[in-house]
Amino acid sequence: MSKVKIEAFVSIPPCSGGVAVKRLLKEIESEFSDQIEIVFHTGPGDQEWSEYAIDNAPAMVIGDLVKFVGLAPSKRSLIGALHEAGVE
């Protein structure tokens, strides 16, 4: 099975939500490291911000779907989104 890509969009300097997202993804990576790939986009200067029409940080794209915008999800919500994308 190929890895599910998590794209995290955070601002510079990081807001409290961005800090929470980074902390949460570090925890998720330790649990699902063999099934996920995490990529961070800082911006909004990165091309991906406009590609996904994201205009509010933090945000997360799971697989190819924008799942969270403007908030840091709970661990339970993120794991639910990962299960929807095929992570077991």
N, C-alpha and C positions, 0 to 999 in steps of 0.2 A: 504494500500500500504506500502511495506517495504521501509525503507530509502535507498537512494542512497549513497554509500560510496565514499568519496573523500579522496584519499591518497596523501598527499603532501610530497615530498622528498626535504629536505633542508640540507645544509651543516652546519658544525660547524667549525669555527665560521661562522655565517650567512653572505652571500654575499648580495649585494643590491637587487638582484632578490629574494632571500629568504625572506628578510624583506618585500618586496612588496607582495609576495605571502601570508605571514602571515596576513598582513594588509587587503588584498583583501578577504581572507577567513573569517576573522572576520566580515567584512561587509556582505558577502554572508550568513554567518551563521545567522545574525540577520534577514535577509529577508526570508530565507528558512529553519529555524531551525527545523520545524516539518517534513521536507522531506529529510534532508541530515544528514550524520554522517561524521565528519572530523577526520582523523587520520594523525598524523605527524610522519615521519620517518627521523631521523637524521643519518647522516652516512658519508660515505658509508658502515659502519659496519653492518647495519641491514640486515637481511636475505632477506627482500623484495626488496632491491636494486638489488640483483642478480636474484631474482625470476622474476622480470619484465625487467631485462637486462638494468637497468638505470645506466648510467655512467656519467651523467651531471646534476647538480642541478642549479636551482630548476626544479622540475618535478611534474606532477600531473597525477594520475590515477583516472578516473571517472568511477564508476561501476567496470568493469573489463578490461577497455581499457586504454592504455597509450595515453593520449591526448596532453600533453605539456611536452617538454623536453628542458632544457637549457634556458628557458625564463619564465618570469612572464606574464601570459596572461592578456589581457584587461578584464575588468568586462564583457563586451559584449560577448567576446569569451567564457569566463567561463560559463556564463548563457546559451549560445547556446549549449555548451557541456552538461550542466545539462539537458536541454530540450531533447536532443538526448537520454539521459539516463532515461528519464521518469519523470523528475521533472516538475511540472506545474507552 
